[in-house]
């Protein structure tokens, strides 16, 4: 099932983290669906390309460049916009960066979530909130079974721990404030998302693209790590479906949902790199032992049965096709093609295909 096209038409939707990879695509999706969108986020990293800047998204949405940790500014912007639906994506998103600056990590991912919920808990216009967390919010036992929404939360590294905290905060605000205010709220836990337009630091496909541009070998530090790789379109469709269902039946859907590929086969970091390089037709990699002594999970899988059954969500792209579609986007990027038209056509194809 795809997100309801007519549901979002003229809806006022607020996105935190709208300048990021997923946030930028979400802006495009909602623009296609006819929503009125406002975004709140830090400016994109001026040292790297960004999908937000490439597509001139500041001309398509009401864009506010500000910090999620600044409560007064956040509340002022939200009160002025009066959103009906909120997608909370603003975050410090990287495991290794969380080791370098734990204070920034926790203040953004934990207090940023608190700031948002405090800013909106008395908002009369608001119907639903989707808090986007991560597959890494679970207490990872490095076992072969996929995690379900009922499994324990946890976090070895600061990033994972901060996202587990965000989940607990979501539950607390739901019970303490949002039920009484009749605001529906759910959390969305997705796996490792791939797709065109990701230029984030320390992520496998952006690192491949950077190595191609620099005419260098990609260095892979954890080749055998297993992740639930999935295409950004499938994940965003899950978020959109969830927000729609929250408005339709707040009591039933105000909970947590995993979004993950349904493929049975396991795909390692090296598998992904090899397949992407093959699909794009350029690039190379070498494996280097990870001497950083920073803990990262080796095995991580999610069970998306709940989203499939309750939301009628099904991913369109299996992992192989997700990699292929991602490579096609970066081919256009490296060839300096018209990416605005290409992205628009991609979205239309996604929603119009059976």
ABEGO torsion letter per residue (X at the ends): XBBBAAAABGBBBBBBGAABAAAAAAAAAAAAAGBBBBBBBBBBBAABBBAAAAAGAAAABBBBBBBAABAAAAAAAAAAAGBABBBBABBBABAAAAAABAAAAAAAAAAAAAAAAAAAAABAABABBBBBBBAAABBBAGBABBBBAABBBBEABAAAAAAAAAAAAAAAAAAAAAAAAGBBBBBBBBBBBBEBGBABBGBAAAAAAAAAAAGBBBBBABAABBBBBBBAAAAAAAAAAAAAAAAABAAAABBBBBBBBABABBBBAAAAAAAAAAAAGBEBBBBBBBAAGBBBBABBBBBAAAAAAAAGBBBABBAAAAAAAAAAAAAAAAAGBBAAAAAAAAAAAAAABX
